[in-house]
Amino acid sequence: MMDFSEDARRAETALRAVLAPTPLLRNDHLSARYGAEIWLKREDLSPVRSYKLRGAFNAMRKVLAADAAQGHFVCASAGNHAQGVAWACRHFGVKGTIFMPVTTPAQKIGKTRTFGGDHVDIRLVGDYFDQSLASARSFCDAVGAHFLAPFDDPDVIEGQASVAVEMLAQLGRAPDAVILPVGGGGLAAGVTRYMAETAPETRFHFVEPQGGASLSAALKAGAPVTLDRVDGFVDGAAVARIGDEPFARLKDFGTDQVLLAPEDRICTTILEMLNVEGIVLEPAGALSVDVLPDLAATIAGKTVVCVTSGGNFDFERLPEVKERAQRYSGVKKYFILRLPQRPGALRDFLELLGPDDDIARFEYLKKSARNFGSVLIGIETSRAENFTGLTERMAVAGFTYRDITADETLSGFLV
């Protein structure tokens, strides 16, 4: 009996009364690169620019259908779930109290206020999502509101499954593979459950940010575990612990189906999709596209759907994204250079630079010896291999240097 797929279709039908399906678009650029049919399920084009509206709307409509007197909903979110809840609160005419980390991008906070209007109260608590979550649950218990979880809720999972309902209808057939981003696991749980009943031949690949691999950790341990440390750069998917409800639906997948996306590489994907395709993706929204190079041999000749899960990108982050992308691509490096304290020493160094090498940063740090000084120098070039020639010339000329590009401690302190 296909109870879940029927419920997911009902959720999708309810959504149709208030918003149109997000597009499923074939991407010629990616298809040509990987010799496959690459389709993008554009959740970044939903009214709140992420799929989170689906789960929030579905859960709220079901709560209100069971208890029309419930007029107060509480949630915790790093941004996208908050916007979905805010949108739903205004739609249903109920009150919402939304807890968000203090570190949430201003763009997401502002959009949450826009979508919710007078129906929502935003409270910024904690540096990380899990701290906001604990505060939200305590507040909810104190005031007797209904807590609307971002992913650990069967009705939210059911709502996220509407992505798959639309996708299969739009494609007209089952794809060979679907690539799904994973944070708390609600989207992955909903889509895989629906397709297990309606398109069981489709294979799934899951992708997590390297600094927030909660599904990988749970699969290895056999149960959800809390990560000791989370890199918050991919704020839409950096979750320290996968939800219990989602994991119950994902626990039988293999660890070989989960890929990790390095945060700096995600930056290269964001820039490529922006510059080449004109598609604005937030870090979490770029996850499914980012791992295509890792799957190139597997997907060749096949039909693949990448769920681009969000487009809430704060352009104030663009300089950081560009910087991280350049470092990952190897076209920008930082050195601590031991520079002789004599006339002409800087000119001698500058003459070592190639025609495509530019100095992006130059800062005199201190004298490290009587006749030498330390200089922080950042160099940009057109191709990563240019640095091989530069460092060889530096060695021949007798310059002592240290490459700190990959040194997280030093580069974080000095750069």
N, C-alpha and C positions, 0 to 999 in steps of 0.2 A: 504494500500500500504506500502510495507516494504522498504522504501527508505534508511533508515539508515543501515539496515542489508546488503543491496546490496552495499552501499558505503564502509562498513567495509570489506566486502569480496574483493572488488577491492583494498582496502588498503593492505590487507593481500597478495593478488596476486602480487602487486608491491614489497612488501617486499621479496617475494620468489625469486625475480630476483637477490637479493644481499645477502641474508642470509637465513640460514635454520631455521625451527621452533625450539623454545626452547622445551626441553623434558617435557612430562607429566609423572611422575613416581609415581608408588604406593610405599608408604613408609611402610614397614613391621613393623618397630619399633612403629610408631605412630598408625598404624591400630590395632596392638595387644593391645596396651595400652587402646585404647578407644572403642574397639569392633566395629570398623567401617572400611569402605574402605576409607583410607585417601590417597589422591593423591596430589602431589606437582607439581604445574606448575612452572617450574624452570626458572623464569625470571633472576635469578642470574647467569644463564649460557649463557645469550646473549653476543654478542661481547663486549658490554660496561658494562656487568654485572648488567643490570637493564632493565626494560621495557621501559624506557624513550626514547630509540632509536626509537621506533615505532612511537610515536607521532611526534617527531622532523622530522623524515624522511618523514612521510606522509604530514605534513604541508609544509615542504620545497618543496617537489615535486609538490604540488598543486600550490604554489605561483609561482614557476618557469614555470609551464605549462601555467599560466595565464599571466606572465610577465617575459619573458626570460632575459630582461635587468636588472632585480633586482639582484644585485651581492653582497649585504651586508645584513647580518642578525645579529640581536642583541638579546641576551637573558639574563635572570638572573636565577641563580640556586644555590642550596646548594651543588651541585656536580653531581647528576645523569643526570639531564636534560642537564647540561653543556656538559657532555661526549657524550650524544646523538647528540646534536647540532654540537659539534666539529667533530664527525664522519661523520655526514651528510654534513657538509661544505666541508670536504676534498673529500667526494664521488662526490658531485655535482660541485666541483671546484669553490666555492664561498668564500667570506670573512665573518668571524664571529667575533664579539666582545662580549665577555662573561664576565658578571659581577657575582662575587661570594663573599659571606661574607668572611671577614678576618679570621673568625673562622672555615672555611671549612677545613676538614682534609687534610693534605699534600698529602696523597695518591690520593685523588680525583682530586686535582689540577694537580698533576703530570700526571695522566692518561688523563685528559682533554687535556693537552699539547701534549701528545703522540698521541691521536686520531686525533687532529686537525692539528698538525704540523704547517707549515708556514701559514696555512689558518686562524688561530685564534689568537686573541689578548685577553689575560686574564687580567681583572682588579678586584682587591680585594678591595671591598668597603663595609663598615658597619659591625656591629657585627651580624646582623640578616638578614635573607633572605629578609624580607619586605623592609629593608633599601637598599639592593642591587637592588631590583626590582624598587624602585623609581628612583634610579640613572640611571638604564638601560633605563627606559622609557624616561627620560629627554635627555639622550645622543642620543637615537634613533630619537627622534623628531628633535634634532639639526642637525643631519647629513643626515636625510632622508632615513634611513635604514628601513628594515622590522622587526618589533618586533615579536619574536617567543616565545609566552607565554608558560610557563611550563605546564599549565593545563587549563587556562581560554581561550580556543580557540576551536571552533567546529572541525577543522581539526586535532588538537592534540587529542581530545577526540575520533574522528573517528579512528585515528591510534592506540590508546591504545585498542580499541575494537577488534583489530586483535588478542589479547590474547584469547578472547572468541571464535573467529573463529577457531583458532588452537585447543583450548581445547576441543571443542565439536567434532571436526573431530578426534582427537587423542583418546578420550574416547569412541567414537562411540555411545554415548547416553547422555541424559541430566543428570547431577548429581543431587542428592537431594538438595545439598547446596553448595554454593561457599562462601569462606571467603576472603574478600578483604581488604587490608590496605587502609587507607585514609589519604592523606595529603591535597593537594589542591583539590582533588576529580576527576581528569581527568580519571584515571584508572577505578574507581568505576562507573563513569558516562557512560563511553564507554561500559564496560562489561555488566552492567545492562540493558542498552538500547538495545544492540544487543540480549541479551538473552530474553528480554521481547518479542521480535518478533519471536525468534526461539526456545526458551525453557522456556515458561512462567511458567511452574510448578516448576522450580528451586527456592529455597529460598536463600536469601542473608543475610549474616552477615557482618557487617562492623566493622573494628577495628581501633582505633586512639590511639596515645600515650596519656597517662593521662595528660601530660603537654602541649598538643597541640590539644585539642578536639574541633576543629573548626566546624566540621559537627554537633556534638551534640549541640553546642551553636546555630548554625543556625536553626536546626530543632525546638529547643525550642522557638526561637524568631520568626520563620516563615520567616526569611531572613538572608543572610550572615551578621555576626557581626565580629568585630575585637576583638580578645582576648586581655586583658590587659597585660598578661604575657605569655610567651611561654618558655618551657624547651627545650633547643636546643639539648639535648642528642640524640634524634632520628632525626638526622639532615635531613634525607630523607623524613620525614613526619611531621616535626614540623613547621606547617604553621599557622600564626595568623588569617588568614581569608580564608575560603573556596572560591573557584572561583564562580563567578556569573553563568557562563555557566554550570559548573558541578552541582551547587545547583539546578538550574532549572530542572535538570534531576533526582535529588535525593530527592527533597523536599517532595515527597509523601510517602517516607519510614518512618517507625515508629522509635521513639527513642529507643524502645526495641530491635531494630535490630542493634544498635550501641553499641559496647563494648569498654571499656577503658583499655588499657594495662599499668600498672605501669612500669616506666622506669627501676627500679631495677629488677622486675620480667623478663622483656625482656632480661636482662643480663643472667639470669639463662637459658633461652631458647637458647640464642646464644651459651653458653658453652655446653649445652646438644647436640645441633645439631652438633657442632664441634667435641666434644669428642666421641659421640656415633655413629654419622652418617658420620662424615668427611665432613659435609656441612658447608661452610663458608657463614654466613649471616650477613649483616650489621643490625643495630637496626631496621630500617624500614622494612627490608626484613624478619625479624623474627616475625613481628606483627601477621600475620595470624596463625602461629603455636602457638604463645604465648597464645592465647585465647582458645585453645582447651579444657583446663581443665574447663573453664567457661561454655562450651557448651557440656560437656560430656554426660549429660542425654539427650540432644536434638538430638545429632548426632549418638547415638548408633544404630548400624545395618544399617546405611545409607552410601551412597556414597558422600564423601565430597572432594572438591578441595580447597586447600589452595594455594593462589598465593604468592610465595616467591619472593617479588618484587625487591630485590637487594642484591648483594654480595660484594659491595665495602667497605670492612671492613679494616680499618687501624690497623694493629696488634700492633702498638704503644699504642693503646687504650686497649689492652688486660688486663694489670694490673688493670685498672679502672673497666673494665667489671667484672673481677673476684672478685674484692673487693665489688662491688655493689651486685653481685649475692650472695656472702657469707653473706652479711648483710641481704638481703631479705630472704634467706633460714634459717636465724637464727643461723648459725654456726660460726659467727664472731661477737663479740661485743666489744664496747669500754666503758671503765669506767674511771671516775675520782675517784681515791681511796685516802682516807684520811689515810695516813700512819704515825704511831707513830714514832717519831725521837728517836729511841733507838736501841741498838744493838740487832740483831736477829729478828726485826720486819718483814723485807722482807722475811727471811727464814720462819717465821710463816705463812706468806701469801702463799708462794710457796707450802707449805705442804698441803694447802687446794685444790690445783689443782688436778683434776682427771687424770687417766692414758691417756686419749685422749685429754687433754687440753694443748695447747701450747701458750706461750707468743709471740705474733707477733709484739708488740710495747711496749716499756717501756720508759717513759720520765718524769723526775722529773720536775715539773712545778714551784713550789714555796712553801715556808712555809706559811701555812694559819693560824698558831698559833705558840706559842712559842715551843710547844712540838710536833707539827704535820706538815706534809708536804703534798702537793697535787701531785699525780702522775697520768699521763695519761697512761693507760694500755690497750692494745689490746689483746684479747684472741681468738684463733681459736680452734674449737673442731670438733669432727666427727659427732655429732648429736645435734640438737638444744636443745633437752630436757636435755642435760648435764648441761646447764646453770642453770636449776632449782636447781639441787643439789649444784652447786658451790655457788650460791647466798645464799642458805640456810646455808651453812657452813660458809660463810663470816659473815652472821648475827649472828650466834651462837658464832663465835669467837670475835665478837665485832668490826669488821671492818665497817667503814662508807664509803659508796660509792654512786656514781650516774651513772646510765646507760645513756650515751649520744648518743648511736647508732642511735636513731631515732630523735635526736635533730638536725635539719638541721643547725641551727645557730652555735651551739657549735661544732658539729662534723666538719662542714665545716671550721671553724676557726682553730681548734686544730689538726684535722686529715689530 
